[in-house]
Amino acid sequence: MEQYFSIYTLTPWDNLSGEILSQVKLLSLKSILNKYPVIEPSFFEDLYSNLKNPGKYTSIDTIKRIVGPNNEDYDIKDWIFIWAMDNKSRMFQFLIQAEKSPKETQYIMVALAPPEIGKLFADYGKEAIIKTLSLLNNPLKIKFLILLKAKGKSVAEDAQSSIFNKAQLDNLKFIQQLKTQPNIKGQWFPTFTPRCPRCNTPFMDITTYQVGFGKLICPKCGHELKKLG
């Protein structure tokens, strides 16, 4: 059974003017993979490095509400929403929860859009996730990437501490849900695959970023590629 998360955010394309929020509906990763993938922090280290250079990568505080599949509200400060488009005009939207501890932050991919990406993840699993992450951090292949984060208190939290009641909360103005962009014919991801330095056979996996497990191992001669860094 498909489950969805909803994000309510001030709209980056109108200079964050007014109080009208956009609703973005995203398919839960648990509906696709029966679990939530954990993303290696190095992906975000590279992403924040790209944000330091003006141009294609931008970070804005805009998120005002996050609602889960069972209509539960979440504390918005722990969430990140990646909204990107590549040079082939393909849209990518990912909702990520950052679970912080005294020692480290764990990043969990929770939901995505459009549905075509979900189908790729279902068909190809970790390899598709890793190639997607690599694409998002490649300035040569991205038209734009916006990193949306929390802005102040959530709408739900404000409602609990003010004269707002549930009826007033439900009557807040939300613009029509963004239409899912259709898939573009052709491949979603680059076809380049690292090859074994011994026998030139393509490796079994791509590990630009880790998604919880796996190594690069040559299926022909068994040579194992050491992790860089």
N, C-alpha and C positions, 0 to 999 in steps of 0.2 A: 504494500500500500504506500503510495507516494505521500510524503509529508513536506511541508513548506515552512520556511521562516519568512517574516516580513520585516523590512527596514523602512522606517520613516525618517526622511532626511531633508534638510534644506537643500534647494536645488543649486548645484555649482554653476549651472549655465545661465542663471539670471542674477549673478553677483550676490547671491544669498539675500536678495531683497524680500521684504514682506515676511509673513508668518505662515505661508502656505507650504505644506510639506508634500514631498513625493513619496509614494509607496512603491517599494521594489520587492517583488516576490521571488524567492529563491528556493530551489529544490534541495531538500536535505540530503547530505552525502550518505546518511545512514539508509536512506531509501534505495540508494544505488549500490553501495559497497557493504552494507550491514555494519558499518563502523565509521568512525571519523578519523581520517588520516592525520598524523602528527608531522608537521613540517619542520625541517632542520632550521635552527636560527640563522645559519649562514645565508639563507634566501633573503631574510629581512635585513641582514647586514649589508648585502649588495643593494637591496631596494633603497635603504636609507642613504646609501652612498650615491645612488642615482638621483635621489631627491635633492642633494646638495648642488647639483648642476641645473641651472635654469633651462627651461624648455619643455621637454615632453613629460617630465615627472613632476607631480604636484601633490602636496598634502594639505587638506582642509578639514577643519573641525565643523562637521555639519550634522552628524547623526543625533536624532532626538528620541528615537524609540526603536526597540527590537522586540518582536513578538515571536514566540516559538510555535511549534506545530500544535500544541495543546492550548493555545491562546495565552501562554504565560509570558509575562514581561520580564526582561533581563536588565541587569545593571549595565548601562551602555558603556561605561568607562573601560570595560574589559574587552571591547570588540573593535575589529578593523574590517573595513569594507574596501576591497580593491575593485576598481572600475576602470577597465582599459579597452583600447581598440588597437588592433595591429594594422600594418600597412595594407592588408587585404580587406580592411573594413569589417573585420570579425570582432564581435563584442565579447568581452570576458568580464564576468562579475563573480567575486568570491567573498564570502563572509567567513571571517576567521576570529576565533576566540583566543585571547592571550591569557593563559593561566600563569599568574606570577607567584613565585615563591622566593624566600630569602636568597636562594642560591642561583636560580635561573628562571627564565620565562619559557613556557611551553606553548607552541603555536598549533592550534587545532583547526583544520579546515572543516567547516560545519555545513556550508550550503553553497550553491552555485547557480548560475544562469549564463547562457540560454540552455535549453534541454539537450542540444547537440553535444555540448561538452560532457554532460552527464552520461550520454550514451558512449562516448569515447572512453570515459573512465570505467564504465561498466565492462566494456569489451576488452580494454587493454591494461586496466589497473594502474599499478605504480608507474609503469613506463610512460603512460599518457600524462600522469600528474607531473612527473619530473620534466618532461618535455614542455609542458605548459609553463611551469615555473621558470624554466630557462628562457622561454620566449618572452615572458613578462619583464625579465631583467635585461633584455637585449635592446638598447636604444635604437639600433639600426632596423629593427623589425616592429617597433611599437610606434603608433601614431600619437597616442597619449596614454598616460596612466595617472589616475587620481586615487590617492589614498585618503579615504574618508574615516574620520575618527569622531569620538563623542564631542558634543558641544554642550557644556553645562550639565544640568540635570535632565533626566529623561522626562518626557511628557507625563508618563505614569507616576514618576516620583513627585513631580510638581503637583499633580492632581491629588496625591495623598496628603500633601501638606498645605493645601489651599482650600478655597470654598468650592472648587470644582467637584462635581459628583460624576458618577459613571456616565450619565446621560450627556453631560457637557463634554466629557472626554470623547465619547463616540461621535459627537457632532462637530469636532474640529475639522477644518477644511483640509482635505487631502486631494491633490490632483489625480487624474486618472492614472492608473498603473502603467508604467512604461511598457511599450510593446516589445516583445522579444524579437530581436533581429533574426531573420532567417539565415540559415547556414549558407556559406558561399561554396560553390562547387570547387572541388580540389581538396588538397590535404590541409589539415589544421596546423600541422607541426612540421618543422624542418625535417628533411629526410636523412640528414647527415647522422651517421652512427660511427662512433670510434671503432677502429679496427685493431686487431691484435698485432703488436710489433714483431711477433715471431712468424706467424703464418698468414697474416692479412685477413683473417676471418672476422666478420663483425662480432663485437661483443654481445652478450645476451641481454645486457641492461645498460641504461644510461644513468650515470650518477653525478650529474652536475650538482644536484641537490639530493640529500637523503630524505626519504619518506619512511623512516622507521626501520628499514632493514634492507639487506641486499648488497652484493659486491659486483664489480665487473669481472666476469670470468669468461674466458674464451671457450666456446662449446666444442672446439676441435682439438686444441692441444692442452687445454686446461690452464693456460697462463693467466695469472691474476693480476689485475692492474691495481697498483697501490694508490690510495687516496692522496691527492695533492694537498699541500699546505701543512 
